[in-house]
Amino acid sequence: MTRSLQAVAYRRPSVLESSAAGRRLGLETSQGATPSGAVDHPRFFAGFLTSPRTASAGLLAVADVAAARYHQPQLRASLDPVVTGNGDRLRFESFSGCGGVYARLDVLEAGLDGGEVGHGTTNVDVNNPLREALSRIGADDPLHLRVGPDELAVTTLDGPVVEKKVPLPDRWLRGFAEAQVIAAGFDLRAELDADDAVRFLRALPRGGGRSGAAGPGWVVPSGRTLRPTTRAVPGAVCLPGPERLAALQRVLRHATSLRVYGPALAPGAAATSSAWEVVLPGMRLTLTLSPDAARGFSGEGGVLDALATDEAAADAELVSVLLAWEPRIDIADLAAASGLSAERVRAALVRLGTSGRVGYDTAEAAYFHRELPYDAERVERHNPRLRSAHTLVAAGAVALDGAIGTVTAEDGHVHRVRDEAGVLTCSCLWWAKYRGGRGPCKHALAVRMVRRGAAVTGGAVRNGGGVER
């Protein structure tokens, strides 16, 4: 697994302080992206929280996921959450060290009291002393939140005094990209009121942490609650590794409802991802789970088609100029402003998502703008199937004949790729094993690339990729 060290520098540690006016929570930021460009320590908000204890619990839940490895839990992780200011809300995001759980706390306008919310994205320091202090926040304690350095710190501190070096595996970065693509295919499947939500979540098994842990693999709406089932049935939602919802326990006492999201399923379908959203006063906490506790998001392959098309790359470059940290991206408005069709705008947003430049909010069924503070272009450079497909195309290994493509792989084996109602199937072992459940294989990707190249040039591709006009 390719890994690198990300240096994250803060002016000082984040801290919860007490004063005569109440508690003051200062979350320190590192270098981040803003409308005016990169800023060493951007400031996104200074004001009060309307529900201090709830916000503290939600932030701790996001930090729990950032510090967790649900598969092989004996290996610890430590990844600072990401915060995005969207003008009317703050979003705190994290990914588990094992790459299988994505968490996001949306502190909405109703959860903020006073102060303007800025625009931009950066890391935020959540250290162990701060976690302990947040866990002791009282119900009636006024809590002033500052995201970014205060004015005194800006003028009196010379350079960063706190630096962390955290490992960033390529699969972790790819997971951020895959999670938003997968969530865009979810619909609301069930909603439970507060009491039923608490009963259901508290009854879930908490142990294990490995694939195959005891617990329901599927749940289906039944009256006012969800009941377990042993297989996919219409209306069911996959609950892969129920112990991975443990972070939701932090906020259950404050919950007003539980919403469950997932894709439409055919009877007997394979395991899928799902999203679990606890609605809170002025906030939402969402956990999105990969299809298996031992399976991270990075290998799902949902972004590969978008990465394989030059048209989407050009469209994404155009659309990116029009983004302005919107909390809810309006596709119709983007289509009008860019001159692209709505379908091409959606494809461009998927492409932007592969580099962490947009996320997806299941509650609002809409993309939102953010800029991950990492070298997210590695998502494309280090995707093995995409690299292999480019290699096959460059080697002239693809030949097209109508709805059939043949690909001569590196080992000399010839694979047949067929177009079946717009879905490219393949004779390779990858397709036989996953049947498209983890995205296209490298041979189908290569055929799609060559097809699109032929469509752009107006030619027909035959004989190992040569273009006949």
N, C-alpha and C positions, 0 to 999 in steps of 0.2 A: 504494500500500500504506500503510495507516494505521500509524503508528509513534509510540511515546512513549519518553521516557527514564525508566528505573527507577533511582532512587538507592539504592545498596547501601552501607551504612556498617559498618565494622568498627573495633573498638577498636585493632587493630594488625594488620600483615600476618601471615598464616600463615607459620610458620617451622619448619624442622627443625634442632634444636639437638643438640649433643653434650655429654655429661656423664660423670662417672665411672661412673654407673649404666647408661650406654648412650645410645642416640639417643632424642630426645623430639620427636614430631611434634605441633605445636599447630595445629589447624585453627580459625580464627576464624569466628564466626558473625555474621550480621546479624540484623535484627529477624525474629522468627518466631512461629508459632502453637504454643501448648502447651496442655495441659489446663487450666491456670490463666489462659489468655488470651494476648494478645500480650506478648512479652518482647523487650526490645531486643537482648540477646545471650544466647540460651538455651544451656545446657550439657547435652549429651546423653550424654557418655561420658568416662571417664578410666580407662584400663587398658592392658594390653599386647595386641599382635596376635600370634597364634600363627604366622603366616607373613608376616613383615615385607616381604620382597622381593615376594611375590605381591600383597599388599595395595597396595604402592606402585605396582606395575605396573598393577593394576586401576584405581587412582585416576587414574593418568596417562592410561589409555585413555579414561576418562570425560571428563577434561579435554581430550584430543585432539578428541573429538567436539564438545565445547562451543566449541572454537576453530576448527572447520572449516566450510567451505562446499564440499560435494562437487560441487555444480553451480555453475559460474562460480567456481572456486576462487581466482581472483585477488582476489576480495573477501573480506576477512578478517572473522571474527566473534570476539566475546569475551563469552561468557556464563558467569557463575559457576555451577557445579553446585549442585544442590539436595540437601540431606541430610535424611533422615527417621529419627528414632529410633522404633522400633516395639516397644520393651520387651525384645525378645530379639535384635534385629539392627539394623544400620545400613544404610540404602539411600542410595546416591549416584546421582543422576540428572542427565542433561543432554540437550540437544537441539541438533542442528547448526544453524548459522546459516542454512542453506538450507531447513531445515524438513523434511528427508527422512530423518534418522537419529535414532533415540531410543536412548540408552544408559543402562544401569543396572548398578551394581555392588552386589550384596547381600552384605554381610559378615555371615555367619550366626553363631549362637551358638558354633559350633565354631571360628570364626575369631577370637573374642575371648577374652582370658584375664584374668579379674578385672575388677571394676568393673561397676556396673549401667548398663543402657542406658535412657535417659530416653525421653520421648514428645514428639513435636512435629516441625515442619518449618521449615527456614530455608535461606538461601543459605550457602555456605561459600567462603571465599577460597582460590583456587588460583592463585597468582601465578607469574610466570616464574622468579624465583630458587628458589621452592619446587619447581617442576617439575625444575629442574636438580639440586637436592639429592636429590629422590626417585629420580631415575634412577641415583644412585650408591649406593643402599642395598645393603649386602652381605647374603649369604645367612645369615650367623650373627650379624648385628647385632640385639640385642634392641631392639624398637621400642615405646615407650610412646606411645599415641595419646590426645590430648585433643581432643574436639569441643566447642568453646565456650571461653569465657574461663577462665583459672585464677583461683584466689581472690585471688592477689596483684594481678592485673590489675584485678579488680573493685574493689579497695580503693584502688589507687594511680592509676589512669588516669581522667581526668575527661572523659568524652564520647568520641565516635569520633575517631580520628586518621587513618583511611584511608577515603576515599569514592570509589566508582566510579559512573559514570553509563553505563549500557549501554542500547542501543536494544532495545526489545521490540516487534517487529512483531506485529500482530494475528494474522497467519497462523502465527507461531511459537507463540503461546498456544493457538490452535485446534488446532495439531498435537499438543500434549500431550493434549488431550481426545480427538482422533480415534485416536491411537495405542493408547490403552487399550481403546477400543471395538472396534477391529479385532483386537487381540491376543486378546480374549475369544472370538473365533471360531476360534482356532488349536487344532490338536492336534499331538502329537508325531509327526513323520513319519520321523525317522531319528536314530540315535545311533551315533557313531563312537568307538572307543577313542582313547587319546592319540596313539599313533603314526600311525594313519590320519588322525586329525583334523589333525595337524601337516602331513602330506604334502599333504592336500587344500587346506588354507588357504594354504600357502606356494606352491602351484602356481597360485593365482588371479592374474589380471592386476592390477597395482597402479596403472597409469597411467590417463590419461583424466580421469575426474571429470565427464564430460558424458554426457548421454543418448546412447545409441548407441555407447558405448565397447566395445571388443572384449571378448569373454568370454561364457560361457554364460548364456543367459537362464533356463534351467531346469536343475535337477539331479534325479536319481532314484536311490534306493538301489540299489546293485549290489554284492552280496557284502558286504565289510567297509567299502566306501567309497561315494562318490557319483560318478556319472558325468554329464557334461553331456548334455543333449538339446535339440533345437531347438524343441520344442513341449510343451504341457501334456499329460501322460498320467496315468492313475491312479497315485497315489502320488508324483507329482512335486512339487517345491517350487520356487517362483519365486526366482531369484537376480538381482534387478534391480540392475545396477551393482555387480559384484563388488568393484570397487576400494573401495567404501564399507565393506567389512569390514576395512580396513587397521588399525583400532584394535585388533583382536583379536591382531595380531602382538605387541603388548606382553606378552601373558600366555601365549603358546603354550608356552614352556619349562616352565610350571607346570601345564599343562592335564592333567586326568585323563580328560576325554571332551568330545565336542562333541555337542550336541543341536540338532536343527533342527525348527522348528515352522512350520506353515502351515495354510491352510484346505483342506477337501476340494475337489477340482477335478474338473470335467467335462472330457472330452477336448476340446482346442482352446480351453480357457478363456483369457481375457485375463490379462495380467500382474497379479499380486497382491502384497501385502506378505508378509513372512516374518520370522521371528525366529531368531537364531543365538546360542546360549548355550554359552559355554565354562565347563565345570565345573572349579573350582579347589579346593584344600584349604581347606575352611571358607568358601568363597565361590562366587559365580556372577557372571559377566559376560555380559550380554545386549545384543545390538544388534538393533533392529527397523528394517527397511528399508521405505520407501515403495515403491509399485509401479514407480517409474521414478526415475532419478537426477535428472531435471529436474522431478520432480513431488513436492511436499511433501505431508505428511499433511493439511494444513489444508483441502484441497478435496475430501476423500473423502466427506463427507456422512453418515458413519455415525451421527452424533449428532443429526441433524435431527429424526427422528421423536420422540426423547425430549424435545427442546426444544419440540416443537409441541404437546405434550399437557399440559393443566392438571392432569390426574390425577397424572401422574408428578412434576410440580412439587410438588404437595401431599405426595405420598408421600415425595419426596426430603427435604423439610423435616422430616418425622417421622423418617425413617431417620437423618438426619444427627445428630440429638440422641443417637442410640444408639451412634454410632461413638466409639471411644476409642483411636485409633491402633493398631488390631489389625493384626498382621502377616499374618493370614489371616482374612478376613471370612467367617463361617459364615452362609450365606443362610438355612438352616433356623432358626438361633437368632434371626436378625433378624426372620424372619417371625413366630416365636412371640412375640417381645418387642413387635413393632409391631402385631400383629393383621392384617397384610397377607398375601396369598398370596405364595408363592415367586416367581411370575411378576412380581407388582407390585414386589417387593423388587428383583429384577434390573433392572427398568425404572428404578426409583429410583436404583440404583447407576450405571446408565448416565448418568442425568441429573446425578448428583453428579460423575461423571467429566468432564462437559463444563465444569465450573468448577474442575477440578483437585483435587477433594477425595478422589478415590480413584484408584488405579492398578491395573494388572492384572499378576499374576505368572504367566507361562506355565508355569514349572516346577512350580508348585503348583496351577495351574488355579484361581486364586482372586484376588479383589480384595483390596487392602490400603488402609488409611486413610492419607492424607497431606493436607496443606493447602499448595498452592503459594503461595509468598510474593510473588504478583503480583496485580494486579487482574484475576483470572480471569473475573469476570462479563462482561468485554468479549467473551469467547467468544460469548456469546449476543447481546449488543447489536450486534456488528459482523459477524454472519454474514449475507452479502448475500442468500442464498436465503431464509433465515428472515425477514429484514426484508421482502422482497418478498412472501412469502406472507401475512404479517400485513397488508400494505398491500392486497392483493387481497381479503382477507376483510373488512377495514374498509370497502372501497369497494363491497361487495355484489356482487362480480364472480363469485361462485360460485353455481351452481345445480345441485341434485342431482335425479336421476331414477333411482331404483333403484341398479343397479350402475354407472351412468354419471354422471359429473359434467362440466359444461361450465364453463370459466373464460374470461372475457373479459379478455384481458391489457391492459396499459396502452396498447399500440399499436392496440387494437381487434380484434386477431386472436382468434378463438375456438378454444380447445383442448379436446379431449375426453379426459377421464381415465376409464379403465376399471379395474374391479377384476377381476383375473384370478388366482383362487385366493389372494386375500389380498395380492397385489402390485398396486400402482397403476401402470398404464402410462399414457403420455401421447402425444398426437400432436405434441408440440413438438420442436424441433431438439435440445434437451438430451437428451431420452430417446432419440431416434434415434441420437445420437452415443455415449452411454454405456450405454444399456440397463440402467440401474439400478446400473451398476458404481461410480458415485460418489455414491450416495445418491439420494433423490427430487428431482425438479425442483420449482420453486416452485409450479407448478400442482397437482401431486399433494399437496404439503404443505398448500396452501390447502384442497383438497377434504377432506383428512384432518382438518384443524382444524374445518371446518364440520360434518363427519359426527359428530365427537366432541361438538361443541356440541349437535347435535340429539339425540344419545344421552343426554346429561346432562339436557336439558330434557324429553325424552320426545316431542319434536315431529318433524315432517318438514320439511326445509328445501327450499324451492323459490323460484322467481322472484327470483333474485339474492340469496339468503341470508335471506329472510324466513321466520319460523317460523310454520307453521300448526298449530294445536292441534285 
